[in-house]
Amino acid sequence: MNQNIDVIVIGGGYAGVMAANRLTQRDGVRVTVINPRSVFVPRLRLHQLVGGTHDAVVDYTEILADGVRLVVDSVTRIDATERSVTLAEGGTLGYDYLIYAVGSGNAGPRVPGAAEFAYPIATLESAQRLRSALLDTPMTAAVTVIGGGPTGIETAAELAEQGRDVTLVCGGVLGPYLHPKARRTARKYFAKLGVNVIEGPGAAVTAITRDTVEIGDGRTLTSAITIWTAGFGVPDLAARSGLRTDDAGRLLTDETLTSIDDERIIAAGDSSAPSDLPFRMSAYTAYCLGAHAADTLLHRIAGEQPTPIDLSFPAMCLSFGREAGIYQLGRKNDTAMRLYFSGFVGRKLKEFACQAGIKHLATEARKPGAHHWFKDGKHRPMLLQAQRDNAAAPVA
C-alpha cells in the first residue's frame, strides 16, 4: 500500500522554498514546487538588477533540497474538492496537502496613466524591462521614482549613484518605517547623491503621461523614465479558485496559517492573511511564514495540533547605492527603535541580510528543520484581542 503523502507548493519564492525544504524532514512526504521560472529570484536584489550591479537570480540547485521536484509552470486553478491543481501548460496534478505561497508582484496602479507609462519593478521580468529601457535612455534624462518605501528608496539611490538625474516622489513621508533620526540620515544620503526628494502633504502623484508626472501640489515634473514602486499586489489565484481572501486578495487563514475553507491548504508569505491581520510583506517574513506553514502541515500529518504563528521583526535594512546603508533596528511590535547603523556599517549589514536570506534557504535544504526565527508572544495576541473587541462593539 502506498503510504506517500503528496504535497504541492505553489510558488518558488522565499516562502515556498523554505516550506518545501522543511517538509523533507519527514519520510514519505513527496514535495513538488510549481513555479513559473526555472530560477529563484531574490527580490531584495531587483533594484540592483535595474542598476546593473546584480543579476538577481539564484539557481535552484543551490537552495532547493535534492528530494524536491520542481515543475516550471503556473497554476491557473485550485480544485479543493478534488485536491488538484490545473497547470497553464495543460494537465492537472493531485495533492494530499497544498501550500499556497504565490507571493506578490506589481500592484495595479490606480493613478491615471500609470499602467501605460510607468515601469513597475516588483518582478524579474518587469525589472529586466526597466533595465533595458534605461540602457536606451541618456544618462542626463530625468528619471522619476514613485514610492517612498524600501524599493523606491533603493532604486532611486542605485540610479543616482550612476549619475542619473533622479527625483523620488514619496506620496507621503520618506521611509515611513524609519525612526525620525534615521530618516534625517536618509535625506542626507539623498542630498549627497543629488536626488530630489518630494515628500509630505501634496506629494502624491495624480497623473502620469509619457514624459511627465503630475503631483498633487500642482507641480508637473519632466520624466523620461517613470518607475512605479508604490506597493505590491498578489495574484488572484485563491479568489479564482473559490477560496476566501481579504480585500487585497490574500488567502484568509487562521493563526496556524491554515485556510479557513480547507484544512489541507496552508498559506505562507505575502499571499497569506492570517486572521485577516497579515504581516508586513518582506523576504524575512516570507521564509519565516514558509517554515511555520511546513510545521503546521507536519503537525497535521502526525495527528497533532498545529501551533499559532509567532513572529517578530528585528530590523529593516536599506541600501543607498553601493557605498552606504541604513540598518534600522526594530521593537518586537514592528516599530522602529532610535538605534540604527548607517554608512559603511549599514551597507555591510544590508548585504549580510541579503546573503543571509539565501543562506537560510540553503541550510534548510541540507538540514530540514534548522531554521529558527525571532518571536514575540505578546504583541500579536494583543492585536487579535483588539480585533475581536472591535468586531463585538455595537454599531453606533
C-alpha positions as CSV (number, residue, x, y, z in Angstrom):
1,M,0.0,0.0,0.0
2,N,1.3,3.4,-1.0
3,Q,1.9,5.5,2.2
4,N,3.4,8.5,0.5
5,I,1.9,11.9,1.1
6,D,1.9,14.3,-1.8
7,V,2.4,18.0,-1.1
8,I,2.2,20.7,-3.7
9,V,3.8,24.0,-3.0
10,I,2.6,26.8,-5.3
11,G,5.4,29.3,-5.6
12,G,9.1,29.1,-5.6
13,G,10.0,32.3,-3.7
14,Y,11.3,32.6,-0.2
15,A,8.2,31.2,1.5
16,G,7.7,28.3,-1.0
17,V,11.3,27.2,-1.0
18,M,11.6,27.3,2.8
19,A,8.4,25.3,3.2
20,A,9.4,22.7,0.6
21,N,12.8,22.2,2.2
22,R,11.4,21.9,5.7
23,L,8.9,19.3,4.7
24,T,11.7,16.9,3.6
25,Q,12.5,16.1,7.3
26,R,9.6,13.6,7.3
27,D,9.9,10.4,5.4
28,G,7.2,9.6,3.0
29,V,6.4,13.2,2.1
30,R,6.8,13.9,-1.6
31,V,7.1,17.6,-2.3
32,T,6.5,19.3,-5.7
33,V,7.2,23.0,-6.1
34,I,5.4,24.7,-9.0
35,N,6.9,27.9,-10.1
36,P,6.7,29.9,-13.4
37,R,10.5,30.4,-13.6
38,S,13.4,27.9,-13.6
39,V,15.5,30.2,-11.4
40,F,14.9,31.7,-7.9
41,V,14.5,35.5,-7.8
42,P,15.9,37.2,-4.7
43,R,13.5,40.2,-4.7
44,L,15.9,42.1,-2.4
45,R,18.2,42.4,-5.4
46,L,15.8,43.7,-8.1
47,H,16.9,47.3,-7.7
48,Q,20.4,46.2,-8.3
49,L,19.3,44.4,-11.4
50,V,17.9,47.7,-12.6
51,G,21.2,49.4,-11.7
52,G,23.3,46.7,-13.3
53,T,25.1,45.6,-10.1
54,H,23.5,42.2,-9.7
55,D,21.6,39.8,-11.9
56,A,19.0,39.0,-9.2
57,V,18.8,35.2,-9.9
58,V,19.9,32.1,-8.0
59,D,20.0,28.6,-9.3
60,Y,17.5,26.3,-7.5
61,T,20.2,23.7,-7.2
62,E,21.8,26.0,-4.6
63,I,18.8,26.3,-2.4
64,L,16.2,23.6,-3.1
65,A,16.5,20.2,-1.3
66,D,17.5,17.3,-3.6
67,G,14.3,15.4,-2.9
68,V,12.0,18.2,-4.0
69,R,10.6,18.1,-7.5
70,L,10.5,21.4,-9.4
71,V,7.8,21.9,-12.1
72,V,8.3,25.0,-14.2
73,D,4.7,26.1,-14.9
74,S,1.9,28.2,-13.5
75,V,-1.2,27.1,-11.6
76,T,-4.4,28.5,-13.1
77,R,-6.9,26.9,-10.7
78,I,-7.0,25.1,-7.4
79,D,-9.8,22.5,-7.0
80,A,-10.1,22.0,-3.3
81,T,-12.8,19.4,-3.6
82,E,-10.8,17.2,-6.0
83,R,-7.5,18.1,-4.3
84,S,-5.9,19.0,-7.6
85,V,-4.4,22.0,-9.4
86,T,-4.7,22.9,-13.1
87,L,-1.5,23.9,-14.9
88,A,-1.2,26.6,-17.5
89,E,0.7,24.3,-19.9
90,G,-2.1,21.7,-19.6
91,G,-2.9,18.8,-17.3
92,T,-3.5,18.6,-13.6
93,L,-1.6,17.5,-10.5
94,G,-3.2,15.9,-7.4
95,Y,-2.2,16.6,-3.8
96,D,-2.9,15.5,-0.3
97,Y,-1.9,18.9,1.1
98,L,-1.2,22.2,-0.6
99,I,1.0,25.2,0.5
100,Y,-0.2,28.4,-1.1
101,A,2.9,30.6,-1.5
102,V,2.3,32.5,-4.7
103,G,4.0,35.7,-3.3
104,S,3.4,39.2,-4.6
105,G,4.1,41.2,-7.7
106,N,3.4,44.5,-9.3
107,A,0.5,46.4,-7.8
108,G,-2.2,47.7,-10.1
109,P,-1.7,51.5,-10.0
110,R,-4.9,53.5,-9.9
111,V,-3.3,56.7,-11.0
112,P,-4.3,57.8,-14.5
113,G,-1.5,56.9,-17.0
114,A,0.5,54.7,-14.6
115,A,-0.3,51.4,-16.2
116,E,0.6,52.8,-19.7
117,F,3.6,54.9,-18.9
118,A,5.2,53.8,-15.6
119,Y,7.7,50.9,-15.2
120,P,7.0,48.6,-12.3
121,I,9.8,46.7,-10.7
122,A,8.4,44.0,-8.4
123,T,9.1,41.0,-10.7
124,L,12.2,39.8,-12.5
125,E,10.6,40.4,-15.9
126,S,9.5,43.9,-15.1
127,A,12.9,44.8,-13.6
128,Q,14.5,43.5,-16.8
129,R,12.3,45.6,-19.0
130,L,13.1,48.7,-16.9
131,R,16.8,47.9,-17.1
132,S,16.5,47.7,-20.9
133,A,14.7,51.0,-21.1
134,L,17.3,52.7,-19.0
135,L,20.1,51.4,-21.3
136,D,18.3,53.1,-24.2
137,T,17.9,56.4,-22.3
138,P,20.6,59.0,-22.0
139,M,22.2,59.4,-18.6
140,T,21.2,63.0,-18.4
141,A,17.4,62.3,-18.9
142,A,15.1,62.8,-16.0
143,V,14.1,59.7,-14.0
144,T,11.2,59.8,-11.5
145,V,10.8,57.1,-8.9
146,I,7.3,56.9,-7.3
147,G,7.1,55.4,-3.8
148,G,9.0,56.3,-0.6
149,G,9.2,52.8,0.8
150,P,12.3,50.4,0.6
151,T,12.0,49.6,-3.1
152,G,11.6,53.2,-4.1
153,I,14.5,54.4,-1.8
154,E,16.9,51.7,-3.0
155,T,16.0,52.1,-6.7
156,A,16.4,55.9,-6.6
157,A,19.8,55.7,-4.8
158,E,21.1,53.0,-7.1
159,L,20.3,55.0,-10.2
160,A,21.5,58.3,-8.7
161,E,24.8,56.8,-7.8
162,Q,25.3,56.1,-11.5
163,G,25.0,59.8,-12.2
164,R,21.4,59.8,-13.3
165,D,19.1,62.8,-12.7
166,V,16.6,61.2,-10.2
167,T,13.5,62.6,-8.4
168,L,11.9,60.5,-5.7
169,V,8.2,61.2,-5.1
170,C,7.3,59.7,-1.8
171,G,3.5,60.2,-1.8
172,G,3.8,60.9,2.0
173,V,6.9,60.7,4.3
174,L,10.2,59.2,3.2
175,G,10.7,55.8,4.6
176,P,7.6,55.5,6.8
177,Y,9.1,52.7,8.9
178,L,12.3,54.6,9.8
179,H,12.8,56.4,13.1
180,P,12.8,60.2,12.5
181,K,16.6,60.2,13.3
182,A,17.3,57.6,10.7
183,R,15.0,59.4,8.2
184,R,17.2,62.5,8.6
185,T,20.2,60.4,7.7
186,A,18.4,59.1,4.7
187,R,17.7,62.6,3.5
188,K,21.4,63.4,3.9
189,Y,22.4,60.4,1.7
190,F,19.9,61.5,-1.0
191,A,21.2,65.1,-0.8
192,K,24.8,63.8,-1.4
193,L,23.6,61.6,-4.3
194,G,21.7,64.6,-5.8
195,V,18.3,63.0,-5.5
196,N,15.4,65.5,-5.4
197,V,13.1,64.1,-2.7
198,I,9.4,65.2,-2.8
199,E,7.5,64.3,0.4
200,G,4.9,65.5,2.8
201,P,1.3,66.8,2.2
202,G,0.5,67.1,-1.5
203,A,3.3,64.8,-2.6
204,A,1.0,62.2,-4.1
205,V,1.1,61.5,-7.8
206,T,-2.1,62.4,-9.5
207,A,-1.4,61.5,-13.2
208,I,1.4,60.2,-15.4
209,T,2.0,60.8,-19.1
210,R,4.7,59.5,-21.5
211,D,7.1,62.3,-20.4
212,T,5.6,64.0,-17.3
213,V,4.5,63.2,-13.7
214,E,1.8,65.4,-12.1
215,I,1.9,66.0,-8.3
216,G,-1.0,66.8,-6.0
217,D,0.5,70.1,-5.1
218,G,0.2,71.3,-8.7
219,R,3.7,70.6,-9.9
220,T,4.4,68.9,-13.2
221,L,7.7,67.0,-13.4
222,T,9.5,66.2,-16.7
223,S,10.2,62.5,-16.7
224,A,11.8,60.4,-19.5
225,I,11.6,57.3,-17.4
226,T,8.9,56.9,-14.6
227,I,9.3,54.0,-12.2
228,W,6.4,52.8,-10.0
229,T,7.4,51.2,-6.7
230,A,4.3,52.1,-4.6
231,G,3.0,48.9,-3.1
232,F,2.7,45.2,-4.2
233,G,-0.2,43.2,-5.5
234,V,-0.9,39.5,-5.0
235,P,-2.1,37.0,-7.7
236,D,-5.9,36.3,-7.7
237,L,-5.5,32.5,-7.9
238,A,-7.2,32.0,-4.5
239,A,-10.2,34.1,-5.3
240,R,-10.5,32.5,-8.8
241,S,-10.4,29.1,-7.1
242,G,-13.3,29.9,-4.8
243,L,-11.2,30.3,-1.6
244,R,-11.9,33.2,0.7
245,T,-9.5,36.1,0.6
246,D,-9.0,39.5,2.2
247,D,-9.7,42.7,0.3
248,A,-6.2,42.6,-1.2
249,G,-6.6,39.0,-2.5
250,R,-4.5,37.3,0.2
251,L,-5.7,33.9,1.3
252,L,-7.6,34.1,4.6
253,T,-6.2,31.7,7.2
254,D,-6.4,31.0,10.9
255,E,-3.4,31.7,13.1
256,T,-1.8,28.3,12.2
257,L,-1.8,29.6,8.5
258,T,-4.5,27.1,7.6
259,S,-7.1,28.2,5.1
260,I,-10.4,29.0,6.7
261,D,-12.1,27.0,3.9
262,D,-9.9,23.8,3.8
263,E,-7.6,22.4,6.4
264,R,-5.5,20.8,3.7
265,I,-4.5,24.2,2.3
266,I,-1.9,26.2,4.2
267,A,-0.7,29.7,3.1
268,A,2.6,31.4,3.6
269,G,4.4,34.6,2.6
270,D,3.0,37.8,1.0
271,S,-0.1,36.0,-0.2
272,S,-1.3,34.9,3.3
273,A,-3.7,36.8,5.6
274,P,-3.8,35.0,9.0
275,S,-6.9,36.2,10.9
276,D,-7.3,39.0,8.4
277,L,-4.2,40.6,10.1
278,P,-1.4,40.0,7.5
279,F,2.2,40.5,8.4
280,R,4.3,43.2,6.7
281,M,5.5,42.0,3.3
282,S,9.2,41.2,3.3
283,A,11.6,38.4,2.5
284,Y,12.3,37.7,6.2
285,T,8.5,37.4,6.8
286,A,8.1,35.1,3.8
287,Y,10.7,32.5,4.8
288,C,9.6,32.5,8.4
289,L,6.0,32.0,7.4
290,G,7.1,29.3,5.0
291,A,8.8,27.5,7.8
292,H,5.7,27.8,10.0
293,A,3.4,26.6,7.2
294,A,5.6,23.5,6.9
295,D,5.4,22.9,10.6
296,T,1.7,23.2,10.6
297,L,1.4,20.7,7.8
298,L,3.8,18.3,9.6
299,H,1.8,18.6,12.8
300,R,-1.4,17.8,10.9
301,I,0.1,14.8,9.2
302,A,1.3,13.5,12.6
303,G,-2.2,14.0,14.0
304,E,-1.0,16.8,16.3
305,Q,-2.5,20.2,17.0
306,P,-0.7,22.9,14.9
307,T,0.5,25.9,16.9
308,P,-0.3,29.6,16.2
309,I,2.3,31.7,14.3
310,D,4.6,33.8,16.5
311,L,6.9,36.2,14.7
312,S,8.6,39.5,15.4
313,F,10.7,41.8,13.3
314,P,14.3,42.5,14.3
315,A,15.2,45.2,11.8
316,M,14.7,46.8,8.4
317,C,17.7,47.5,6.2
318,L,18.1,49.8,3.2
319,S,20.9,50.4,0.7
320,F,21.8,53.8,-0.6
321,G,23.8,52.6,-3.6
322,R,26.9,50.5,-3.1
323,E,28.6,52.8,-0.5
324,A,26.1,53.4,2.3
325,G,23.1,51.9,4.0
326,I,20.8,52.1,7.0
327,Y,20.1,49.1,9.3
328,Q,17.1,50.2,11.3
329,L,16.6,48.1,14.5
330,G,13.0,47.5,15.5
331,R,11.0,46.5,18.5
332,K,9.1,43.3,18.6
333,N,5.9,45.1,17.8
334,D,7.3,46.1,14.4
335,T,8.0,49.8,15.3
336,A,11.4,51.4,14.8
337,M,13.8,52.0,17.6
338,R,16.0,55.1,17.9
339,L,19.1,52.9,17.3
340,Y,20.3,52.3,13.8
341,F,23.5,51.7,11.9
342,S,24.4,53.8,8.9
343,G,27.2,54.4,6.4
344,F,29.6,51.6,5.7
345,V,28.4,49.5,8.6
346,G,24.8,49.9,7.4
347,R,25.7,48.9,3.9
348,K,27.6,45.8,5.2
349,L,24.6,44.8,7.4
350,K,22.3,45.2,4.4
351,E,24.5,43.0,2.3
352,F,24.7,40.5,5.1
353,A,20.9,40.4,5.3
354,C,20.6,39.8,1.5
355,Q,23.1,36.9,1.7
356,A,21.5,35.5,4.9
357,G,18.2,35.0,3.2
358,I,19.7,32.7,0.6
359,K,21.9,31.0,3.2
360,H,18.8,30.2,5.4
361,L,17.2,28.5,2.4
362,A,20.3,26.6,1.5
363,T,20.8,25.5,5.2
364,E,17.2,24.3,5.4
365,A,17.8,22.2,2.2
366,R,20.7,20.4,3.8
367,K,19.3,20.3,7.4
368,P,15.5,20.5,7.3
369,G,14.0,21.9,10.5
370,A,17.1,24.0,11.2
371,H,15.6,27.5,10.7
372,H,14.5,29.4,13.7
373,W,13.2,33.0,13.9
374,F,12.6,35.9,16.3
375,K,9.4,35.5,18.3
376,D,7.3,37.9,20.3
377,G,4.4,36.2,22.2
378,K,2.7,39.4,23.3
379,H,2.1,41.9,20.5
380,R,0.1,39.8,18.1
381,P,-2.3,38.4,20.7
382,M,-3.0,42.0,21.7
383,L,-3.8,42.9,18.1
384,L,-6.1,39.9,17.8
385,Q,-7.9,40.8,21.0
386,A,-8.3,44.3,19.8
387,Q,-9.7,43.0,16.5
388,R,-12.2,40.8,18.5
389,D,-13.2,43.7,20.7
390,N,-13.9,45.9,17.6
391,A,-15.9,43.2,16.0
392,A,-18.0,42.8,19.1
393,A,-18.6,46.6,19.7
394,P,-22.1,47.7,18.9
395,V,-22.5,49.8,15.8
396,A,-23.5,53.4,16.6
